[in-house]
Amino acid sequence: MKKNNVLLRTIGILVAFIFYGCYPVSHIIVGEVRAPILPSEVVIYLEYPEEYDIIARIDASSEFAFRDPTFDFTWQQKMDKIMGRLKIQASQLGANGIVIIGTENPKKTQVSNSEDGISVSESHYKTAIANAIFVKKPNP
């Protein structure tokens, strides 16, 4: 009976790690965090508005995650995934806007060795960096 409890607890911890531990979004808080808002309320800016406070720097990637699994094949699908992830993270920090700092298109090379020989595969993904901001006077 005790072994079953330990096994179930271990499986639960592993499942939690897979779903919440491997998520390609991170942030550095540099300002005042506010109450969370809905991701749909976060506005994407290419330039800073007139009056704002920077809350955090956010990094995001289009790489696969169990937390929001999709297989994105086009560059636009990858960009849409990143923008969604940036908006979710910003909204959790109370930011009502994000300013895109930059994007990149890196590739990941995986080399594996088997009885059949060495195989090389490449995957492409997109990354973005944005500043999460609180706009004091949003445009109507």
Summary of the structure (lengths in Angstrom):
residues: 140
radius of gyration: 19.2
end to end distance: 62.1
largest distance: 63.7
contacts: 373
relative contact order: 0.23
helix: 29%
strand: 36%
